[in-house]
Amino acid sequence: MRPASSVIEALETKSDKIRALLREGYLRTQVAEFLNIRYQHVRKVAVDAGIEAGLQRGIVVVPKSKPIPKVRADVAIDVLIDAGFERLGMWITDGAGGISLDTSAPRDAGVYAFVVDGLIKYIGVSRAGIRSRMSNYRLGQTGQKTSARVNQIINEHITAGMVVEVYIAMPPALEWNGLPVITAAGLEAGLIKMIQPPWNKMGVEG
């Protein structure tokens, strides 16, 4: 792969530079950083041009010394969608002062994100299944502190006329030297460090 500066040296517009760098093999995040532009700009140009290159999927081994990168709040959901997160639905009022999902959640284990106005507010993981975890939030039982706390926050936002969306991902289980690895739990922890959602308290919850 050629140096980024060589790839774009004869190009004038940002869009041409974005397309050239993506076709050269650079990731969307790298293009945004190199050109000092918003991630959404890179994403829009790629989508408009039908360029699927620039997305990093699957497992990549990184050096231990490499810190977890921080992602700006206004682009975090785009980064997650590009990585494979999908919109499940949104929270709505149930007519009795409570909340419920407007769709059925999968029974599989996975990671989920609550999003308000395009901003990720909460990241969680469910090892017992996303449907079961969403049910806990819906009930908001006082014996489950996190569920009760997040239930109240969601309810307050919905009552105020705001939309609280749910995005999910279900990464496959892996093995390390023949030992089982629960990837969802590691993904949740990494995303919380990367995004630092305001509704998450005391590190990893879920």
C-alpha positions, 0 to 999 in steps of 0.5 A: 500500500502506497503512502497516503501522501503519494496517493492523493498528491495529484488530486484536488478535491476532498472527495477524490482524495477520500475515494483514492485512499479507500481504494488504496486500502486505507480504513475509513477511520484512517482516511478521516484522521489523515485528511483531518475531516469528519468520519461522516464525510468519509462514510458518505463519500464511500456510500455514494460511490459504492465503495465498501472498502475501508471497513475493518471486520472480524478479529485483528490482533493488536499490540499490547502497547496500543491504547484503545482509541477514543471516538468522538460522540458525534461519530460513534454510532456510524463507526459501530454501524460500519463495524456491523451493529444493526438497528433493532428498534426503539423504546416506547411507552406501554400506556401504563407509565412503563416502557417496552420495545417496539419489536422483538429482540433476539434470544442470542447473546450480544452487545447492545447500545442505546442511542438518543439523537444519534449519540450513544448513551449506553453500552451493555452486554447480555450473556443470557440473551438480548431479549432477556436483557431488554425484558429486565430494562422493561420491568426495571425491578428495584432489585436490579439496580442497573436495570432500574436506573436505566429504565428510569432514564429511558422513561424520562427521555421518552416522556420528554418526547425523545427517541431512544433507539437500540442497536445490537451486535452478536459477535461469534464465540472464539477460541484462544489456544483451545480455550473458549472466549466470550467475545461479546463481553470483551467487545462491551468492555472495549466499546465502553472505554472507546466511547465512554457513554454517559449512562454507563457508571463505574466501568463495565455494566450490563 
